[in-house]
Every structure is written in structure tokens, then in C-alpha cells.
């Protein structure tokens, strides 16, 4: 047996022969999907290595210790089957070139555990040369009661070896040495091969090899096939009623793309048109990965794709993947967990494998870059995620929204994607020239397309206001707009400020949107927002009414349209994005409408003081009053010409180069680097927490579907978590921070209770 009944996706014990052939077939499917793009084009034997390693990866499970483990009530064997598998790999690949044997052995050995690690539990520390190899994998002269004396009886070994040889179409070899000796010597060679630094290309190819074998094992274990249907049609542009010129231009680009076009001018459709064009001349079956700055915005993007892309035959809607970092990480961690004694944990791992494979299976996915960056950093444990970034279409939507460190790291990933034969499109309404320069320097050949002047009409009248956004004068103005029947969007820079302003503005039709909601509550708020405040239709003149108070969460991916808007001072790109939610297509009968920026801001999260000063300089240098696309370009030029802007560009370039050097080269391809992935989580400055009141529900849902359970998680800053821990209001349970804090479905998580509002509230 390869799997117990509870650990198998079949719901019954799974034979070693059928599992091995299933994983080999899955490797062939992966080869069909990925093809030989980029660095793999110079490795004609790559998929042959993967296929052979996939067949042999679990050969060591033939041992009696493992066979007893997977029977009902069996005890854990305690040895690594993949190390014993090396004996069979040695026997069955002797006719091959030494380099081929080296690569196949690596694919066999490292599909569960790394060779080396700073955390222990790596294969080298478990199996030093002085280990008692004969007792572990051969003959135990004095076994404890219930343990086998002989691990692999001779008849079983001969039958198994003959079956494997037939599968590989090679004669069954003969060797006088014992299997444990073969395993010992093969592991010693493998350790020598991979503990010394290797070249950049060999290291990357090795990691991709391990990712392919691991992905094949996940797919075969879960019995979840990789989808062949691509929801994005190849004639996507022809489906647009009247394409904009920049959409047609994007669809004509056959390489990397930078597209700059105003909010509300069909950037998403242009990106899809570009991706559709690439499908015709890329090998294999490319995946489309749509990357957005904020985790919560990916649900809205997924919903858009469900409505605009094609379902597979027999399906009602297209299957669009969503990569939420915490849930995906949980699924992957469980999926790669060791085989253990049959029971509840084994069944949980089987479900996790199925859930993880569903993430891999889909050909269109929406995500934040965090998960992809984590895969590049973490080393062999997440090599499958890295492999899936080969031969893919990577669309970065609103790339401007990142700080220079993250922007630089994403540029480093672009360089890696190019090595992997993937193509990159960057879409933004506000991409400053230093950003464009760094992307060009990273990718080399990039086509730059801009929407023609006049694509978006003049939609706004800028007003600069020195009062705080929560002043009585400001809130009375909002109340007056509401009395006149206008819909109003108020945007603050922090959640606390948004909660306070929302509490002081009384209106029967009001909503609050920020990051500190349960994911499922936020999804419902966004659904109501999109229904209540969609883009105004041509000729629509009726008053809309309604109030929304929000943070930067409203900037990306939500197609909202308001009659009036006010915002706190923010970085210049954020100002432009926020304006794009007001009179979105210029269809308001009063167009252009007022857009007010409150310049009185106490510098704090999430923006640097230098970024705010640069934005204020731009706003006061090119004040309007009417705003156009040219105004925004002028703002960007002024802001990034400041000392802050020059430092931003230099810092982004430095982080790109450092990240590529430190993490995107693989001189030690089978060393576990999870500690660096943990640091990356902190660098993103958010951590997801669970309310204590939701703990039981989360545990019940997580056992069934971690992606569903993730709907209960709430993102907060690490500093906020630290304050909760200091106050004794946070506890680490089941790899998750559980917090005691006030929560309201309308207001969200309340971390810093505020004093009572001023006596006068605004009606």
C-alpha cells in the first residue's frame, strides 16, 4: 500500500503500484502544461527526469515498517521512505548519464523534506554516515515487539523491482549489495552533489525539478486533475463592443507590456486582451495569474472574471482560483506533511491535498504577490508554487501601490519570471517614470502603451482644504451633499479615523469599508457596495444618495462611482486612484464634480511623511482646478522629482538587486529557507488574526476547507498584534493568533476604543 483508506483520495487503501503510476501520469500532465520555456529550453532531459523520479519517488514505501504504519492502528515507522527509494533509483538508472542520475535522485529524495535546514529534521541530520543503516532499512537483529526483523523480504523486493523495470522499459538489474547499502551510498553521493554550491542555472533547474515531482505527487495523491480548459478565450478583444484604442494596442503586444490608462477606461479588459493574445504563441498550457496589491480586492476581481470569462463545457461558471496567503499556506503545509498513522489527521491531510491541488489546478488565478514571493523565498518546501510561475501570464494590476522595498522585490520576481519563460503585463492609471524605468531595466524589452489623451473626460474640480477631514465644517459639508441627494465617498488614511468619521455621520444609507473586517464580512460589504454604487450609466441623471466611508481599501479593483468625494492627503498615486472613484466615467450631470483633498494630516500609518510632502508639493504646484489625465502625469513628475522621489527610486532598485541576489538564486537548492519566508510575512507588516469568539467555528471549518475558514480571519499590523500580546489579549493557537477584541459587523475590529464623539454629530 502507498496510502491508507483515510489518507487516500480514493476513499480506500491505495496500492503502491497504482499510486506510483498515477503520479508518473500526473508528471506527464504537468509537462504538457509547463512545456519547456525559458531556462528549461536548454534542458531537453528535464521532463524525463521528472517522469522517472515521479515513478520512483515512493519506491521505499515497500518497506515492512511503512506497510505496517498505514494499516489500521499501525505505529509510525520513524524512517524516511524517500531515502530508501534512492536504492531503487540507483538500481534502475545505472544505464543513464551521471548527470541524469544525479537529477533523478534529487527529485526522488527531496519531495517531502529538505537536505539541510537550520531548524533540524532535515535528511542530512537524520541520516549521517554513522547511522545504523542496516537496522533502519535492512535487518534488525533485535527488533522490539511488533517491529519487523526484515524490512523488505526478497520475494517482495524482486516483484517490486520487476514491476518498476517494466514501467521504465529497462531490464531488471541485479546487484549483490543489500538495499540498505545501496541507499546509504546513494544518499552519500547525493549529499556530496548538493551540499556544495552549484551554478545559478543548475540551482534553479533543480528547484523546478523538485517542484514538478512534488506537484505530481500532490496531484496524484489528491486525484485532482490539472484543468485543461482556459476560461480566457483567445478572441477576447472581439467580445468588447467598442474597444478603446489602448485595448486594441494591448492586444497587439506579443511580449512584456506596460499599460498606463486612466481609472475607468477598461484597464482590466486591456490586460485580458493582452493575455488572450499571448495564448496563441506560448508553449504548453499557460496560466493567467492576476496580481493585486490588497488581499481583500482579489475577491472582487474574481467575481468580475466569473462574469466575463468562459466556463468549461458542462459548467455554469468559470473556475477562478483565489490565493489567500494564510489559507493557501495552511493547505500547502498540510499537503506536504508526512504520511502518518491512519486516522483523523491522515484524513485531514488528504483533504488538504485536494484543496491545495485545486489551487494548482485552475488556469486563472487572482492573488496578491505575497504568496508568490513567499514561494520564491521559502525554498524546496514550496517549490511547486515556484514551478507554477513558469510559462505563465503574470498581470500586475496597480503596481504603483507598493512601497519601494516591495516594488523592488516584485521587480526581482519579474526577472525570475522572465527566466521561467513567463510574460509580464503591468497595468496602472498612475505609473511614475522612475517605476517604468526600473521595470524596463529589469525585463529588457518591454512595450509601453498609453491611453490616448482624452480617453477619460475631465471629471473633477480639485479643492484643497486645510481643515482636518473630521472637522465640523468638513462633516457639515458632507451632510449638505447628502441632503442634496448626492452619493458621497469619504476616504481616510487609517481605520481608526474611518470608524470615527463613520460614527459621527448619521445617515440611513451608509456603509463603512476598511481592512479590519472578517474576510467574509468584508466580501458582503463589497457586494453591497458594488450593487449600491455601480458605474453611472450613459444618460443617467437621477440622484443616487448614500454615504460610504472607507480607507485605501477602496482604491483598487472596485468599480465604484460616487457623485462627490473627499479624502485625506495621501501619496500622489493614491490621490489619483481615489479621484477615480468619483464621477468614474464623467457621466454625472454636474460634471466635473468636486473632489476635495484635506491637506491637514498627522503623519502616521500607512504613509511616509516624505510621500505626503511630495504629494502636497504636486497638488499645490499643479492645482487644477479641473483635473485631467495630463494633470495626473504632471503630479507624478513633480512628486518623483523631489528628494523623496529620487530616494524612492534608488531604494527600489537596491531592494530589487538584493532580493534577486539573496533569494532568487539557488546555490543550495535543497536547503530549507522557511525562516526567510517568515521574515517576509513580517516585512509585509500584516498578520491575520482570529477572534476568540470565532475559534470553534474556525476549527470546524478549517478541517473541511481552510479556504472557507479563512473568511473568519482579520488582517492587522504586527505592531497592533504586539500591543494585544503585551495586554495579554492574544494567544498563539494552532499556528494562528487568537485575539480578544471588540468586533462589530458594521464597524469591524475595534482595537483602539476612542473617546465619545463631540456633542454635535452630523445628520
Buried (B, 14 or more C-beta within 10 A) or exposed (E): BBBBBBBBBBEEBBBBBBBBBBBBBBBBBBBBBBBBBBBBEEBEBBBBBBBBBBBBBBBBBBBBBBBBBBBEEBEEBEBBBBBBBBBBBBBBBEEBEEEBBBBBBBBBBBBBBBBBBEEEEBBBEBBEEEBEBBBBBBBBEEEEEEBBEEBBEEEBBEEBBEBBBEBBEBEBBEEEEBBBBBBBBBBBBBBEBBBEEBEBBBBBBBBBBBBBBBBBBBBBBBBBEBBEBBBBBEEBBEBBEEBBEBBBBBBBBBBBBBBBBBBBBBBBBBBBBBBBBBBEEBBBBBBBBBBBBBBBBBBBBBBBBBEBBBEBEEEEEBBBBBBBBBBBBBBBBBBBBEBBBBBEBBBBBBBBBBBBBBBBBBBBBBBBBBBBBBBBBBBBBBBBBBBBBBBBBBBBBBBBBBBBBBBBBBBBBBBBBBBBBBBBBBBBBBBBBBBBEBBBEBBEEBBBBBBEEEBBBBBBBBBBBEBBBBBBEBBEBBBEBBEEEBBBBBBBBBBBBBBBBBBBBEBEEBBBBBBBBBBBBBBBBBEEBBEBBEBBEEEEEEEBBBBBBBBBBBBBBBBBBBBBBBBBBBBBBBBBBBBBBBBBBBBBEEBBBBBBBBBBBEEEEBBBEBBBBBBBBBBEEBEBEEBBBEBBBBBBBBBBBBEBBEEBBEBBBEBBBBBBEEBBBBEBBBBBBBEBBEEBBEBBBBBBBBBBEBBEBBBEBBBEBBBBBBBBBBBBBBEBBEBBBEEEBBBEEEEBBBBEBEBEEEBBBBBEEEEEEEEEEBE
